[in-house]
Amino acid sequence: MPVLPLRVLVLEDHLFQRTIAVNLLNQLGCETVFAAANGAQALRTLREVGPVDVVLCDLHMEGMDGLEFLQRAANAGLVHAVIINSSLTEDVRRAARTLVPLLGGVLLGDLSKPLAIDRVESLLKKYLEAESAHPTFRASNIAAGPEDVRSAIAHQQMETYFQPKVDLRNGNVTGVEALARWNHPLRGVVSPAVFMPAVESCNLLNELFFAQLDDGMRLQCEALKRGYFLNIAFNLQAVQLTNVTWSLEVKTRLANHGLNGAGLTFELTENDLMEASSTCLENLVRLRIMGCRLSIDDFGAGFSSLQRLSHLPFNEIKLAGEVVRALDQESYGRAVVVSTLALGGALGMTVVAKGIEIQGQHQQLLDLGCTQGQGFLFAQPMNQQTMLEWLKSKPK
């Protein structure tokens, strides 16, 4: 059997279950498999052997439980992706699935016990395909610190990629989302999961954002010359909006490029919005006055107050990718989609589904009444030149 180029850790306190999991991963051809009986032992192992690509993680253990381990491991850059493997009830596992991305991990899937080899193989191959589609550093290959990030920005190694949003009914492009990538001279394109923590700690969020904004405006101008109007969406954090002049800087750059605010969308996660300051809200209102769109990102993954959201000046809701992935697994996913579509309709807000990867998800969303989406099924993030070439194949 071909070797899977993966470093995997099995975290399981039951000896028999741990042995089965290790043997299964070896049978699948994983390059290196480590094992630990509890969270503390797992952290010690990772500090000795270095980061892993995937952890197969139980949740309920004596001492340090699975969630505490994942939080510490993710903060230390020791784990990239997570497969939950637990016998806990569905409602507890659902909550854990919500928490994993918030703790800094990438959730590959949730497998109940006993493990099925075909399910594990499918998730590991999914991980490798995603890594191949997005050439990034594996966690074991790089740790980005403040000086690395400052140098990358100073040497213009930070590049803006764009992922299309499409009309699910006909495939027409409705806009693109701007995404930061580090184009490292030696190691290739680096995921924001690697460098964004350092960007935040260095207070460089706005410096990176305004560089992205200029890149997006240049793409928009070039697309307009070719007959395409592209709405460009940018990710924000509420902390960036604590300066009352922030929106004025956006207005100035729009004028410099000869554009208007109707071509821009700004996305903030629902959790980030729950603690938005009055200055943040002032900037958001100013953006709406300028004609910009505001989008609530990763909706359904957090713990928002609907009353709070209804008083914010937003006109788009983006369903979290984990909600879309749950469509095939449980009624929870369908319930969130249906209720969000109803909420969007009542508040006059567009609903966009993120993370659409397979045709079945596309069709289910259409059947439920969702007409806007983005994901690998339609297009991967691409740089400006590739984006313009890709547009040639699409109707204007």
C-alpha positions as CSV (number, residue, x, y, z in Angstrom):
1,M,0.0,0.0,0.0
2,P,1.4,3.5,-0.9
3,V,2.6,5.5,2.1
4,L,0.4,8.5,3.0
5,P,2.8,11.4,3.8
6,L,1.2,12.2,7.1
7,R,2.2,12.4,10.7
8,V,-0.7,11.4,12.8
9,L,-1.2,11.3,16.6
10,V,-3.8,9.0,18.3
11,L,-5.0,10.5,21.6
12,E,-7.1,7.7,23.3
13,D,-7.1,6.7,27.0
14,H,-8.5,3.2,26.4
15,L,-5.5,0.8,25.5
16,F,-7.6,-1.5,23.3
17,Q,-9.1,1.4,21.3
18,R,-5.7,3.1,21.1
19,T,-4.1,-0.1,19.7
20,I,-6.9,-0.5,17.1
21,A,-6.5,3.1,15.9
22,V,-2.7,2.9,15.6
23,N,-2.9,-0.4,13.7
24,L,-5.6,1.0,11.4
25,L,-3.4,4.1,10.6
26,N,-0.4,1.9,10.0
27,Q,-2.5,-0.3,7.7
28,L,-3.5,2.8,5.7
29,G,0.1,3.6,5.2
30,C,0.5,6.7,7.3
31,E,4.2,7.8,7.3
32,T,4.4,8.2,11.1
33,V,2.0,7.4,13.9
34,F,2.3,8.5,17.5
35,A,0.1,7.5,20.4
36,A,-0.8,9.0,23.8
37,A,-3.1,8.0,26.6
38,N,-4.0,11.5,27.9
39,G,-3.6,15.1,26.9
40,A,-0.6,15.8,29.1
41,Q,1.3,12.8,27.6
42,A,0.3,13.9,24.1
43,L,1.7,17.4,24.6
44,R,5.0,16.0,25.9
45,T,5.2,13.7,22.9
46,L,4.6,16.6,20.4
47,R,7.2,18.8,22.1
48,E,9.7,15.9,21.6
49,V,8.8,14.8,18.1
50,G,7.5,18.0,16.6
51,P,4.1,19.0,15.1
52,V,1.7,16.5,13.4
53,D,-0.6,16.9,10.5
54,V,-3.7,15.2,12.1
55,V,-4.7,14.2,15.6
56,L,-7.3,11.4,16.1
57,C,-8.7,12.7,19.3
58,D,-11.0,11.3,22.0
59,L,-12.8,13.9,24.1
60,H,-13.5,12.3,27.5
61,M,-10.3,11.4,29.4
62,E,-9.1,11.7,33.0
63,G,-7.1,14.8,33.7
64,M,-6.6,17.0,30.6
65,D,-9.6,16.3,28.3
66,G,-9.5,16.4,24.5
67,L,-10.6,20.0,24.2
68,E,-8.0,21.4,26.6
69,F,-5.4,19.4,24.7
70,L,-6.5,20.8,21.4
71,Q,-6.5,24.4,22.6
72,R,-2.9,24.0,24.0
73,A,-1.6,22.1,21.0
74,A,-3.2,24.6,18.5
75,N,-1.8,27.6,20.4
76,A,1.7,26.0,20.3
77,G,1.4,25.2,16.6
78,L,1.7,21.5,17.2
79,V,-1.5,20.2,15.5
80,H,-3.0,21.2,12.1
81,A,-6.2,19.1,11.6
82,V,-8.5,17.2,14.0
83,I,-10.6,14.0,13.6
84,I,-12.9,13.6,16.6
85,N,-13.3,10.0,17.7
86,S,-15.6,9.7,20.6
87,S,-18.5,7.7,22.1
88,L,-20.1,10.7,23.7
89,T,-23.7,11.6,22.7
90,E,-24.4,13.5,19.5
91,D,-25.3,16.8,21.1
92,V,-21.9,16.9,23.0
93,R,-20.0,16.0,19.9
94,R,-21.9,18.7,17.9
95,A,-20.8,21.3,20.5
96,A,-17.2,19.9,20.2
97,R,-17.3,20.3,16.4
98,T,-18.3,23.9,16.9
99,L,-15.4,24.5,19.3
100,V,-12.6,22.9,17.4
101,P,-12.2,25.8,14.8
102,L,-12.6,28.3,17.6
103,L,-9.7,26.7,19.4
104,G,-7.5,27.1,16.4
105,G,-7.8,23.6,14.7
106,V,-9.1,22.5,11.3
107,L,-11.9,19.9,11.8
108,L,-11.7,17.1,9.3
109,G,-14.5,15.0,10.7
110,D,-16.3,13.4,13.6
111,L,-16.2,9.6,13.8
112,S,-17.9,7.5,16.5
113,K,-16.5,4.3,17.9
114,P,-15.6,1.7,16.7
115,L,-13.5,3.2,13.9
116,A,-14.3,2.3,10.3
117,I,-11.2,2.1,8.1
118,D,-12.9,3.5,5.0
119,R,-14.2,6.6,6.9
120,V,-10.7,7.3,8.3
121,E,-9.1,6.8,4.9
122,S,-11.6,9.1,3.3
123,L,-10.9,11.9,5.8
124,L,-7.1,11.5,5.5
125,K,-7.3,11.7,1.7
126,K,-9.5,14.7,2.0
127,Y,-6.8,16.4,4.0
128,L,-4.1,15.5,1.5
129,E,-6.3,16.8,-1.4
130,A,-6.9,20.1,0.4
131,E,-3.1,20.4,1.1
132,S,-2.4,19.7,-2.6
133,A,-5.0,22.2,-3.8
134,H,-3.6,24.8,-1.4
135,P,0.2,24.5,-1.3
136,T,0.9,25.6,2.3
137,F,3.4,25.0,5.0
138,R,2.6,22.0,7.1
139,A,2.8,22.9,10.8
140,S,6.0,20.8,11.1
141,N,7.7,23.0,8.5
142,I,7.4,26.5,9.8
143,A,6.6,28.6,12.8
144,A,6.0,32.2,11.9
145,G,7.1,34.7,14.5
146,P,6.8,38.5,14.7
147,E,10.0,39.2,12.9
148,D,9.2,36.7,10.1
149,V,5.9,38.5,9.5
150,R,7.4,42.0,9.6
151,S,10.0,40.9,7.1
152,A,7.4,39.3,4.8
153,I,5.3,42.5,4.7
154,A,8.4,44.7,4.2
155,H,9.5,42.6,1.3
156,Q,6.0,42.4,-0.2
157,Q,5.7,38.7,0.2
158,M,2.1,38.9,1.3
159,E,-0.1,38.2,-1.7
160,T,-3.9,38.6,-2.1
161,Y,-5.7,35.6,-3.5
162,F,-9.4,35.7,-4.5
163,Q,-12.1,33.0,-4.3
164,P,-15.3,33.5,-6.3
165,K,-18.8,33.6,-4.9
166,V,-21.4,32.2,-7.3
167,D,-25.1,32.0,-8.0
168,L,-25.9,28.4,-7.1
169,R,-28.7,28.4,-9.7
170,N,-26.6,29.1,-12.8
171,G,-22.9,29.3,-11.7
172,N,-22.7,33.0,-12.5
173,V,-20.0,34.9,-10.5
174,T,-21.5,37.3,-8.0
175,G,-18.3,38.5,-6.4
176,V,-15.0,37.3,-4.9
177,E,-13.5,37.1,-1.4
178,A,-10.0,38.4,-0.8
179,L,-7.7,36.0,1.2
180,A,-4.2,36.7,2.5
181,R,-1.4,34.3,1.5
182,W,2.3,34.5,2.3
183,N,4.3,33.8,-0.9
184,H,7.5,32.6,0.8
185,P,10.6,32.6,-1.5
186,L,11.7,29.2,-0.3
187,R,8.7,27.3,0.9
188,G,5.9,28.4,-1.4
189,V,2.4,29.7,-0.5
190,V,1.7,29.8,3.2
191,S,-1.8,29.6,4.8
192,P,-3.0,32.4,7.0
193,A,-3.5,29.8,9.8
194,V,0.4,29.9,10.1
195,F,1.0,33.7,10.0
196,M,-2.2,35.5,11.2
197,P,-1.5,34.9,14.9
198,A,1.8,36.7,14.5
199,V,0.2,39.5,12.4
200,E,-2.3,40.0,15.3
201,S,0.3,40.0,18.0
202,C,2.4,42.6,16.1
203,N,-0.7,44.9,15.6
204,L,-0.2,44.6,11.8
205,L,-3.8,43.7,10.9
206,N,-4.6,47.1,9.4
207,E,-1.3,47.3,7.5
208,L,-2.0,43.9,5.9
209,F,-5.7,44.8,5.3
210,F,-5.1,48.0,3.5
211,A,-2.5,46.3,1.2
212,Q,-5.2,43.7,0.4
213,L,-7.8,46.5,-0.1
214,D,-5.5,48.1,-2.7
215,D,-5.0,44.7,-4.4
216,G,-8.7,44.1,-4.5
217,M,-9.4,47.6,-6.0
218,R,-6.8,47.0,-8.7
219,L,-8.5,43.7,-9.6
220,Q,-11.9,45.4,-9.6
221,C,-10.6,48.1,-12.0
222,E,-9.0,45.6,-14.3
223,A,-12.1,43.5,-14.3
224,L,-14.3,46.5,-15.1
225,K,-12.0,47.2,-18.2
226,R,-12.9,43.7,-19.4
227,G,-16.6,44.1,-18.8
228,Y,-17.0,42.4,-15.4
229,F,-18.2,44.0,-12.2
230,L,-16.7,42.2,-9.2
231,N,-17.8,42.9,-5.7
232,I,-14.7,42.3,-3.5
233,A,-15.2,41.0,0.0
234,F,-12.6,41.5,2.8
235,N,-12.3,39.9,6.2
236,L,-12.1,42.1,9.2
237,Q,-11.7,41.9,13.0
238,A,-13.6,44.2,15.3
239,V,-10.3,45.4,16.8
240,Q,-9.4,46.9,13.5
241,L,-12.3,49.3,13.8
242,T,-11.4,50.9,17.1
243,N,-10.0,54.0,15.3
244,V,-12.8,56.4,14.2
245,T,-10.8,57.4,11.1
246,W,-10.6,53.8,9.8
247,S,-13.6,54.2,7.5
248,L,-12.3,57.5,6.2
249,E,-9.1,55.8,5.0
250,V,-11.3,53.3,3.1
251,K,-13.2,56.3,1.6
252,T,-9.9,57.9,0.5
253,R,-8.6,54.8,-1.2
254,L,-11.9,54.4,-3.0
255,A,-11.5,57.9,-4.4
256,N,-7.8,57.3,-5.4
257,H,-8.9,54.3,-7.5
258,G,-12.0,56.0,-8.9
259,L,-14.4,53.5,-7.4
260,N,-17.5,53.6,-5.1
261,G,-18.4,51.7,-2.0
262,A,-21.0,49.5,-3.7
263,G,-18.2,47.3,-5.0
264,L,-16.9,46.4,-1.5
265,T,-18.2,43.9,1.1
266,F,-16.7,43.7,4.6
267,E,-17.0,40.5,6.6
268,L,-16.9,40.1,10.4
269,T,-17.5,36.8,12.3
270,E,-20.7,36.7,14.4
271,N,-18.6,36.1,17.6
272,D,-16.5,39.1,16.9
273,L,-19.6,41.3,16.6
274,M,-20.9,40.4,20.0
275,E,-18.2,42.6,21.7
276,A,-18.1,45.4,19.1
277,S,-17.5,48.8,20.6
278,S,-19.4,52.0,19.8
279,T,-16.4,53.2,17.7
280,C,-16.6,49.9,15.8
281,L,-20.3,50.3,15.2
282,E,-19.7,53.9,14.0
283,N,-17.2,52.7,11.4
284,L,-19.7,50.1,10.3
285,V,-22.5,52.6,9.8
286,R,-20.1,54.9,7.9
287,L,-19.3,52.0,5.5
288,R,-23.0,51.5,4.9
289,I,-23.4,55.2,4.3
290,M,-20.6,54.9,1.7
291,G,-22.6,52.2,-0.1
292,C,-20.5,49.2,1.1
293,R,-22.0,45.9,2.0
294,L,-21.5,44.3,5.4
295,S,-21.5,40.5,5.9
296,I,-21.8,38.4,9.1
297,D,-19.2,35.6,8.5
298,D,-19.3,32.0,9.8
299,F,-22.9,32.3,10.9
300,G,-24.1,29.2,12.7
301,A,-20.7,28.4,14.2
302,G,-20.8,30.9,17.1
303,F,-23.0,31.9,19.9
304,S,-24.6,35.1,18.8
305,S,-27.6,37.0,20.1
306,L,-30.2,37.4,17.4
307,Q,-31.5,40.5,19.1
308,R,-27.9,41.9,18.9
309,L,-27.5,40.9,15.3
310,S,-30.8,42.5,14.3
311,H,-29.6,45.9,15.4
312,L,-26.3,45.8,13.4
313,P,-26.2,47.5,10.0
314,F,-25.4,44.3,8.0
315,N,-27.0,43.1,4.7
316,E,-25.4,39.7,4.3
317,I,-25.1,36.5,6.3
318,K,-22.4,33.9,5.4
319,L,-23.2,30.4,6.7
320,A,-20.3,28.6,8.2
321,G,-18.6,25.8,6.3
322,E,-19.3,23.4,9.1
323,V,-23.0,24.0,8.8
324,V,-22.8,23.1,5.1
325,R,-20.7,20.0,5.8
326,A,-23.4,18.9,8.4
327,L,-26.1,18.8,5.7
328,D,-25.3,15.1,4.9
329,Q,-24.8,14.0,8.5
330,E,-27.7,15.3,10.6
331,S,-30.9,17.3,10.8
332,Y,-28.9,20.1,12.6
333,G,-27.3,21.4,9.4
334,R,-30.7,21.6,7.6
335,A,-32.3,23.3,10.5
336,V,-29.6,26.0,10.7
337,V,-29.8,26.6,6.9
338,V,-33.6,26.9,7.0
339,S,-33.7,29.2,10.0
340,T,-30.9,31.4,8.7
341,L,-32.7,31.7,5.3
342,A,-35.9,32.7,7.2
343,L,-33.9,35.2,9.4
344,G,-32.2,36.7,6.3
345,G,-35.6,37.0,4.5
346,A,-37.1,38.7,7.5
347,L,-34.2,41.2,7.9
348,G,-33.7,41.8,4.1
349,M,-30.3,40.1,4.2
350,T,-28.6,37.9,1.5
351,V,-27.6,34.5,2.7
352,V,-24.3,33.0,1.3
353,A,-23.2,29.4,2.0
354,K,-19.5,28.9,2.5
355,G,-17.4,25.7,2.1
356,I,-19.4,24.0,-0.7
357,E,-17.2,21.0,-1.7
358,I,-19.5,18.4,-3.3
359,Q,-22.5,18.4,-5.7
360,G,-24.8,16.9,-3.1
361,Q,-24.3,20.0,-0.8
362,H,-24.9,22.3,-3.8
363,Q,-28.2,20.5,-4.6
364,Q,-29.4,20.4,-1.0
365,L,-28.8,24.1,-0.5
366,L,-30.8,24.8,-3.7
367,D,-33.6,22.6,-2.5
368,L,-33.7,24.5,0.8
369,G,-33.8,27.9,-1.0
370,C,-30.2,29.1,-0.7
371,T,-29.0,30.7,-4.0
372,Q,-25.6,32.1,-3.2
373,G,-22.4,30.2,-2.3
374,Q,-18.7,29.6,-2.6
375,G,-16.3,26.7,-2.1
376,F,-13.9,24.3,-3.8
377,L,-16.8,22.8,-5.9
378,F,-16.8,26.1,-8.0
379,A,-13.3,27.5,-7.6
380,Q,-10.2,27.6,-5.4
381,P,-8.6,30.9,-4.2
382,M,-6.4,32.3,-7.0
383,N,-4.2,35.2,-7.6
384,Q,-5.2,38.3,-9.6
385,Q,-3.9,37.2,-13.0
386,T,-5.4,33.7,-12.6
387,M,-8.7,35.2,-11.5
388,L,-8.9,37.4,-14.6
389,E,-8.1,34.4,-16.8
390,W,-10.8,32.3,-15.0
391,L,-13.4,35.1,-15.6
392,K,-13.0,34.7,-19.3
393,S,-14.9,31.4,-19.1
394,K,-17.8,33.0,-17.3
395,P,-20.8,35.0,-18.7
396,K,-20.7,38.7,-18.1
